[in-house]
Amino acid sequence: MTMLLIKGSFQVKGTQPDGDTIHFTPDDPGEWDLLGSGGRAVKHNVLGRATLRLDAIDALETHYGPNRVHQPLRFAHAARDELLAWLGFTDVQRGPDETVTAATPETVPGFALTSGADVHGRCVALVGRGAFQRVSGVDVDVDVDMLRETANHHLLTAGLVYPTFYRGLFPSLRTELTAATQQARASGQGLWPSDATTTGAKITALSSLTDDAVILPKLFRRLVDYLRLDNPSLACFPAFLAGVQDHFTIMSTGKRCAGLHSIVEITNGQTVQMTRPPEDLVFNEA
């Protein structure tokens, strides 16, 4: 899979990084323009600083939506802390709102391998640390060996994030990330012993999502948006999902779906579960 290599540095001071997003400044800000005019542009400041979203993974939410709703923070923070430590940050200090007030060092070198931005203007990337022995601003053929050297692969191997695949990811890379996910699950790494995505999470109130249920973040976000409608019953949740229309393919069957209601069941009026594991789904970009 060919992706653009951009070298630069990561920064965390004054930001609220989580397990799958971090700020990055290219050595040459003009390299953002090399992503082409056909796709979405990466939003950045005058120095080129932009937000990176790590491709193919989704960490538990630390602050979702206007009310900054979070998932169980034990695993949300574990993914965030592992990402920062893997990149090379130490002694990270935070304020009460989780904004980083200090870190050692203030910046660390690294690189992004990317094909473009998401709907929010965040650069979607495979993230690497340290020096990269190739010229920046060129297309690189990303193979499985290179993928294994990224934070994306590392966090899945550690079982600290969920796989969340989109159609733009090359099949061989998706296969490798699926294998890493299944190995982490089988060996009980990270969040997997607590995962209730396919076994069922009992949802009686918003606190069930913030304090108890460890589930795929995409499902969490849909549940939070539904509960904000002040409907105490989950009976209408499938209809809500049908209206949202997340488009995806179930890879094991080849079935194309328009809405998570196709793979979400409600039992006993309170238990929500997906009938397919996250790694079996490939979503269309919004």
Sequence and secondary structure as in RCSB ss.txt:
>XXXX:A:sequence
MTMLLIKGSFQVKGTQPDGDTIHFTPDDPGEWDLLGSGGRAVKHNVLGRATLRLDAIDALETHYGPNRVHQPLRF
AHAARDELLAWLGFTDVQRGPDETVTAATPETVPGFALTSGADVHGRCVALVGRGAFQRVSGVDVDVDVDMLRET
ANHHLLTAGLVYPTFYRGLFPSLRTELTAATQQARASGQGLWPSDATTTGAKITALSSLTDDAVILPKLFRRLVD
YLRLDNPSLACFPAFLAGVQDHFTIMSTGKRCAGLHSIVEITNGQTVQMTRPPEDLVFNEA
>XXXX:A:secstr
 EEEEEEEEEE TTS   SSEEEEEESSGGGGGGG SSS    B TT  EEEEETTEE   SSBTTTTB   HHH
HHHHHHHHHHHHT EEEEE TTS EEEEESSEEEEEEEEEEE TTS EEEEEEES  SS TTEEEE  HHHHTTS
HHHHHHHTT SEE EETTS HHHHHHHHHHHHHHHHTT TTGGGB TTT EE SSHHIIIII B  HHHHHHHHH
HHTTT   STTHHHHHHHH  EEEETTTTEEEESGGGTEEEETTTEEEESS GGGEEE   
